[in-house]
Amino acid sequence: MRGLTFGHGAERPVCPRQYTSDMTDAEWHAIEPLLPGSAWLDGYGGHPEKYCRRLVVDALCYIADIGNKWRNLPVGYGTPRKTLHAIFTHWNRESFTLAFHNDLREQLRQAEGRESEPSAAVIDSQSVRAAETVGAETRGWDAGKKVGAASAT
């Protein structure tokens, strides 16, 4: 069952997970502290949040999982799609989504007994074969993949 911390918890009943993309209670408890603070809770004015944060995050996970159009979001999340899109856009503009991703990665790496930041990366590129109409003198050669590549110019 959903534990509603902020939003309209008193106005609407607690609802069970509806979709496979909805978070479990354990997942919610792991990410809830990482969510950005609310201006009204920090004393910066404004109105209390109208929509439950867990339902907002569940809806965003649904969009990411299904790759659905915002206008096709199920109504079961209780938040208008335009509002969800505005929240997502605001969080993305403020770099919250990047910071959130980095925080989760660091926690996972530390839980596995690894350094919080990766020390290496794998970088690869794709070689594109040149068309027969491209002259041999302008074609490149990818020695690692042993293929002729299209000229980068």
URZI-V881600 format. One record per residue. RES is the residue in three letters. SS is DSSP state (2 for helix, 1 for strand, 0 for the rest). Layout:
res: [RES:RES]
ss: [SS:SS]
This chain:
res: [MET:ARG:GLY:LEU:THR:PHE:GLY:HIS:GLY:ALA:GLU:ARG:PRO:VAL:CYS:PRO:ARG:GLN:TYR:THR:SER:ASP:MET:THR:ASP:ALA:GLU:TRP:HIS:ALA:ILE:GLU:PRO:LEU:LEU:PRO:GLY:SER:ALA:TRP:LEU:ASP:GLY:TYR:GLY:GLY:HIS:PRO:GLU:LYS:TYR:CYS:ARG:ARG:LEU:VAL:VAL:ASP:ALA:LEU:CYS:TYR:ILE:ALA:ASP:ILE:GLY:ASN:LYS:TRP:ARG:ASN:LEU:PRO:VAL:GLY:TYR:GLY:THR:PRO:ARG:LYS:THR:LEU:HIS:ALA:ILE:PHE:THR:HIS:TRP:ASN:ARG:GLU:SER:PHE:THR:LEU:ALA:PHE:HIS:ASN:ASP:LEU:ARG:GLU:GLN:LEU:ARG:GLN:ALA:GLU:GLY:ARG:GLU:SER:GLU:PRO:SER:ALA:ALA:VAL:ILE:ASP:SER:GLN:SER:VAL:ARG:ALA:ALA:GLU:THR:VAL:GLY:ALA:GLU:THR:ARG:GLY:TRP:ASP:ALA:GLY:LYS:LYS:VAL:GLY:ALA:ALA:SER:ALA:THR]
ss: [0:0:0:0:0:0:0:0:0:0:0:0:0:0:0:0:0:0:0:0:0:0:0:0:2:2:2:2:2:2:2:2:2:2:0:0:0:0:0:0:0:0:0:0:0:0:0:0:0:0:0:0:2:2:2:2:2:2:2:2:2:2:2:2:2:2:0:0:0:2:2:2:0:0:2:2:2:0:0:0:2:2:2:2:2:2:2:2:2:2:2:2:2:0:0:2:2:2:2:2:2:2:2:2:2:2:2:2:2:2:2:0:0:0:0:0:0:0:0:0:0:0:0:0:0:0:0:0:0:0:0:0:0:0:0:2:2:2:0:1:1:1:0:0:0:0:1:1:1:0:0:0:0]
